[in-house]
Amino acid sequence: MSKVPPHRPSVSKIIVNGHRGVQRDYFTALARKITHLRDCCFGRAGGWASKASAGESRQGTEQWGREGALSLIKDSLGKPGGLRCFGAARQVPQRQYTLDELKLNGIETSSFLSPVDATLGSIERNLQLAALAGGISAWNTFKFSLQEILFFSLGFLFLWTLDLVAFDGGVSSLVLDTIGHTLSQKYHNRVIQHEAGHFLIAYLLGILPKGYTLSSWEAFQKEGSLNVQAGTAFVDFEFLEEVNAGKVSSTMLNRFSCIALAGVATEYLLYGYAEGGLADVNKLDILLKSLGFTQKKADSQVRWAVLNTVLLLRRHEGARAELAEAMSEGRSVGFCIDVMENSITEADV
């Protein structure tokens, strides 16, 4: 067990880039599935298409809450009608892996763990050049004095600082991300595949997704906060219980290490390099440091997580592709779980 030193910041916020709030309607999206699982666990007659009305399912699901629903799902594993793939991933043995062993499996860590978002970087530079050109044009057209130019400059600097301090750069991120999704289809597709990787790996490792957003604007609409970025959120109360108890088990740490790297791994496999996910890599690094890991121990943990995640994504490439398509259509979490369950064969779990 890895002990958490006192006075450390809560690691629940540094696992995977995404929501920080709880989506109240999450289990409504899973109502049909959970109703069936409830019937199986308590011996009531039922089938995949439950006879309960949508209103009854919604009310019952909300009453069970996230702990109860997750417990029902776990209880259903291995039973007829249960979820076959939840927590059923076949993982590589955990030991110290060398960089050469990763290369033998087609993994180049320099392209994997140092993502640079060239798309948004290019958009940001073009916006800066456009702003400079616009300023020069306005100066020539309206004959602004040097004093007026100074006031405008100070005003823009104030707004930029306000966004950085009050919203952690949320306004700038919202603008850049929205432009990226609008102008670059490659960027739009990359974000979808990135989040599908997080979603799939979490589910296979036994961490239940509870919601996702694919853009900063969508996250802002759902959460009403500029401090919330797009991403995938999970039912992680078990992890929080371990943190609150002052220790994190190796099993739980392994799960969240793989989940944190899943988005970067997906991009690497699809495009040969990763652009997004630098925040995920940094947050995993912060987590390992907060647990008191030496650099050697942290490297060993990350290398195992990289290898394990990449091999899982390769094995379930078809499921990830179908999941990404469902997420791009804005499907519910319950629908996405059905997609994965139907896409993964018995031989793959």
Buried (B, 14 or more C-beta within 10 A) or exposed (E): EBEBEEEBEEBEEBBBBBBEEEBEBBBBBBBBBBBBBBBBBEEEEBEEEBEBEEEEBBEBBBEBEBEBBBBBBBBBBEEEBBBBBBBBBEBBEBEEBEEEEBEEEEBEBEBBBEBEBEBBEEBBEEBEEEEEEEBEEEBEEEEBEEEEEEEBEEEEEEEEEEBEEEBEBBBBBBBBBBBBBEEBEEBBBBBBBBBBBBBBBBBBBBBBBBBBBBBBBBBBEBBEBBBBBBBBBBBBBBBEEBBEEEEBBEEBBBBBBBBBBBBBBBBBBBBEBBBBBBBBBEBBBBBBEBBEBEEEBBBBBBBBBBBBBBBBBEBBBEBBEBBBEBBBEEBBBBBBBBBBBEBBEEEBB
